[in-house]
Amino acid sequence: MPDKLTVDLHPIFRSDRDVDNAVRNAILRAAGQKVPLVEIIPGKGSGKLKSRVVALLKQPHLKKLCRRVEMAPGNDGMVLVHLK
């Protein structure tokens, strides 16, 4: 069992639908496989993609799977999602 799952959003950042699907699928797959940590890499950029990811993680069906969402210490371009 892996200790973390990583999702890099750089290749799909132009499509909102692809970003939503990638984040949602990663969280659901990690919850199903009992992986405790998901690293989502939106990149540093202007911050629009990171704010979109954080807003997506606040949706009720994903929020109930997450224990904690934080920005990686020392790396502004990564969101860490700790699952229950």
Steps between C-alpha positions, in 0.01 A plus 500: 500500500650838403534763771400786269340570164625786281298689239680748274261750340757665271405302184125570536487847655312653205191281536288560811311176444821296480635665816177426689497139381867444586464635854171320565633168364821527704312564826250221438773253393712585806200459731418163342859376530544645852786727392544760778644787293431653159743757356338727244744711298328802342828693472583848624377720212238763574317289759176457303545126458590450865193694613286290265642180653437624855142601408444157347623331818245700702209334320300284744556164329879547505521688828360204694791283373769751600632545849721799421604710199820702519755673282833318499748671733772664293323428169215731397429292190375189683179421689508214752176317570495273806225240478306334780 
